[in-house]
């Protein structure tokens, strides 16, 4: 490969690794939630992995992490307006968290 060439195969492989990792994390979460003896730390590790994979996948798709946060905030605003009081409060709390993280 010459300078300036794109490694399409490598890029596709990296994208596939992120997609598979995200799917595996979701599977792991389902297994974890089905077993009442699993501890909180393992669940936290799995959920953290899902977040990391989502950010990494977005980067592979050319989406800036800040743009992902902005879209999540927009989606949360929609959810707040459409859901009952309990869910709306949960969405509002998450929206406040995202806003605090943004510069």
VENJOGI-V516192 format. One line per field, one symbol per residue. ss: DSSP state (A for helix, B for strand, O for the rest). Layout:
ss: ???
//
This chain:
ss: OOOOOOOAAAAAAAAAAAAAAAAAAAAAAAAAAAOOOOOAAAAAAAAAAAAAAAAAAAAAOOOOAAAAAAAAAAAAAAAAAAOOAAAAAAAAAAAAAAAAAOO
//
